[in-house]
Amino acid sequence: MKVLRNNVRVSSGFTLIEVVIALAVFAVVGTLAFSGLNAILKWQANLNNQTNQLQAVQLTLKYLERDINQIMSRTTRDQFGDSQPALLSDGENELNFTYSGWRNPTGLSRSNIQRILYRIDDNNNLVRNSWNRLDGAIIEDAREVILIKEIENIQWEFIDTNSNDQDQWPPLTAEANTTLMPRAIAVNLNVSPFGEINRIFTLPQ
């Protein structure tokens, strides 16, 4: 600003103290603005992660409902030629079964039967493996779809035809009956941040 003193035009500017105070206020305001923006970005990222995880859980449950609804009592043979039950699970991590709903929209000359495996991989992801053949299938040949990333835990329970709960399948009492099927399969998913999610799926009768 310019003022007249004794008919002499003199320029007056900011003092050093004013400049320092202005810079300090600007730094404080900038820090607060950055902290607020950073908090909003973290909140948005966390919300997106939760939304994606919820969608993954919903998709997994749809996969399970469809697959379990089309389980069939058909045994297979492993890579060593040994017979495997139509449905096999230790109750933890893995569920292995024969599935009869392999779609064939192009009308290829092939079977509609597949072997399906739900399992936890080395990265704690829940994956769905499928094979184009039933016998002699090995994990390296599987088509793999990651369903839920970094799942905390999964457990399978089985309700037999007498309405008894079994923590593995075939149950120990089944002896050599490798085609025995349960009435329903219960799955317990432990997924962060939602905790435990429980569903029961009935098998075709």
C-alpha atoms as one frame of an Amber mdcrd trajectory, in Angstrom:
protein
   0.000   0.000   0.000   1.213   3.457  -0.801   0.573   6.506   1.417   1.576
  10.160   1.200   3.834  11.583   3.882   4.721  15.263   3.475   3.823  14.993
  -0.174   6.199  12.024  -0.533   4.705   8.716  -1.697   6.004   5.919   0.578
   5.445   2.142   0.091   4.493   0.095   3.159   4.607  -3.790   2.959   4.277
  -6.765   5.288   6.635  -6.935   8.181   8.735 -10.033   8.784   6.566 -11.022
  11.726   3.426 -10.797   9.583   5.035 -12.960   6.915   6.074 -15.573   9.484
   2.595 -15.629  11.024   0.973 -15.977   7.592   3.286 -18.868   6.692   2.568
 -20.580  10.013  -1.201 -20.234   9.532  -0.887 -21.535   5.976   1.165 -24.532
   7.198  -1.402 -25.380   9.882  -4.306 -25.091   7.467  -2.443 -27.158   4.870
  -1.647 -29.867   7.424  -5.258 -30.046   8.584  -6.507 -30.180   4.990  -4.051
 -32.947   4.092  -4.956 -34.952   7.213  -8.631 -34.624   6.420  -8.140 -35.640
   2.796  -5.954 -38.573   3.829  -8.603 -39.741   6.305 -11.298 -39.521   3.621
  -9.167 -41.493   1.151  -8.479 -44.202   3.745 -12.175 -44.382   4.622 -13.074
 -44.656   0.933 -10.482 -47.395   0.356 -11.726 -49.313   3.402 -15.334 -48.981
   2.202 -14.355 -50.226  -1.262 -12.544 -53.220   0.257 -15.571 -54.109   2.369
 -17.883 -53.756  -0.633 -15.654 -55.987  -2.761 -15.415 -58.554   0.042 -19.181
 -58.572   0.507 -19.693 -59.081  -3.228 -17.173 -61.938  -3.146 -19.063 -63.619
  -0.281 -22.391 -63.247  -2.095 -20.905 -64.690  -5.304 -19.401 -67.606  -3.368
 -22.745 -68.463  -1.800 -24.375 -68.409  -5.246 -21.667 -70.728  -6.584 -22.179
 -73.096  -3.658 -25.952 -73.124  -3.985 -25.733 -73.912  -7.687 -22.975 -76.528
  -7.353 -24.402 -78.355  -4.356 -27.836 -78.409  -5.947 -26.311 -80.398  -8.832
 -24.048 -82.797  -6.939 -24.331 -86.330  -8.236 -23.458 -89.656  -6.664 -20.668
 -90.587  -9.050 -17.298 -91.841  -7.797 -14.000 -91.037  -9.505 -10.412 -92.283
  -9.578  -7.380 -90.267  -8.558  -4.095 -90.016 -10.469  -3.004 -93.352  -8.982
  -6.169 -95.141 -10.064  -7.648 -95.384  -6.574 -11.388 -94.922  -6.197 -12.552
 -91.672  -4.603 -15.969 -91.043  -3.002 -18.560 -89.056  -4.897 -18.364 -86.469
  -2.104 -15.213 -86.057  -0.028 -14.385 -83.633   2.778 -12.382 -83.601   5.991
 -14.679 -80.865   7.316 -11.940 -78.239   7.126 -10.721 -76.327   4.096 -11.719
 -78.759   1.327 -14.935 -79.943  -0.282 -14.547 -82.265  -3.296 -17.467 -83.645
  -5.329 -18.853 -84.622  -8.715 -20.962 -81.941 -10.376 -23.463 -82.512 -13.170
 -24.189 -78.946 -14.246 -21.294 -78.126 -16.563 -22.966 -75.886 -19.141 -22.398
 -76.503 -22.827 -23.869 -73.493 -24.688 -21.985 -74.238 -27.927 -23.149 -77.853
 -28.075 -19.707 -79.434 -27.985 -19.435 -83.209 -27.978 -18.558 -83.652 -24.298
 -19.992 -84.662 -20.968 -21.757 -82.193 -18.663 -20.067 -83.764 -15.603 -17.108
 -82.196 -13.804 -15.126 -82.712 -10.639 -15.251 -79.653  -8.359 -12.997 -78.754
  -5.439 -13.436 -75.892  -2.997 -10.245 -75.303  -1.002  -8.074 -72.779   0.800
  -4.871 -72.104  -1.152  -1.439 -71.158   0.189  -2.406 -67.461   0.237  -5.509
 -68.082   2.381  -7.817 -67.510  -0.572 -10.939 -69.585  -1.035 -10.727 -70.979
  -4.566 -12.935 -73.136  -6.766 -11.100 -75.710  -8.892 -12.760 -77.582 -11.743
 -11.533 -80.248 -14.135 -12.611 -81.147 -17.646 -12.235 -84.815 -16.768 -13.270
 -86.848 -13.761 -10.571 -89.494 -13.413  -6.870 -88.865 -12.900  -7.302 -85.148
 -12.223  -4.398 -83.322 -10.569  -4.374 -79.848  -9.079  -1.953 -78.498 -11.697
  -4.514 -79.170 -14.459  -7.410 -77.491 -12.696  -9.186 -74.359 -13.819  -9.053
 -72.079 -10.784 -11.291 -69.200  -9.746 -10.459 -67.118  -6.672 -13.696 -66.553
  -4.765 -12.731 -64.856  -1.483  -9.318 -63.370  -0.798  -7.669 -63.762   2.615
 -10.479 -65.771   4.163  -9.897 -66.471   7.845 -11.517 -69.888   8.080 -14.007
 -72.260   6.476 -15.690 -75.345   7.878 -18.025 -77.882   6.332 -20.638 -79.911
   8.177 -22.955 -82.568   6.833 -26.471 -83.642   7.740 -27.022 -87.316   6.942
 -30.268 -89.010   5.995 -31.003 -89.641   9.671 -30.664 -85.897  10.408 -27.418
 -86.460  12.319 -24.554 -83.975  12.059 -21.281 -85.255  10.612 -18.012 -83.334
  10.676 -16.545 -85.178   7.683 -17.753 -87.030   4.606 -18.070 -89.895   4.086
 -18.649 -90.395   7.819 -16.594 -93.046   9.563 -19.717 -95.189   9.914 -20.172
 -95.296   6.139 -17.409 -97.906   5.818 -16.984 -98.755   2.113 -20.045 -96.888
   0.812 -18.380 -94.326  -1.457 -21.630 -93.254  -3.146 -23.404 -92.280   0.075
 -24.657 -88.691   0.012 -25.813 -86.396   2.833 -29.158 -84.668   2.985 -27.593
 -81.222   3.319 -24.249 -79.433   3.595 -23.618 -76.563   5.998 -20.802 -74.088
   5.405 -19.331 -71.735   7.983 -17.309 -68.873   6.504 -15.218 -66.609   8.703
 -14.517 -63.502   6.639 -13.126 -60.191   7.844 -14.741 -57.776   8.637 -18.090
 -59.618   8.672 -17.247 -62.441  11.079 -19.020 -65.781  10.753 -21.439 -66.426
   7.907 -23.460 -69.658   7.994 -25.514 -71.258   5.235 -27.163 -74.659   4.727
 -27.639 -76.116   1.253 -29.819 -79.125   0.528 -28.779 -81.764  -1.963 -31.020
 -83.017  -4.748 -33.139 -85.910  -3.550
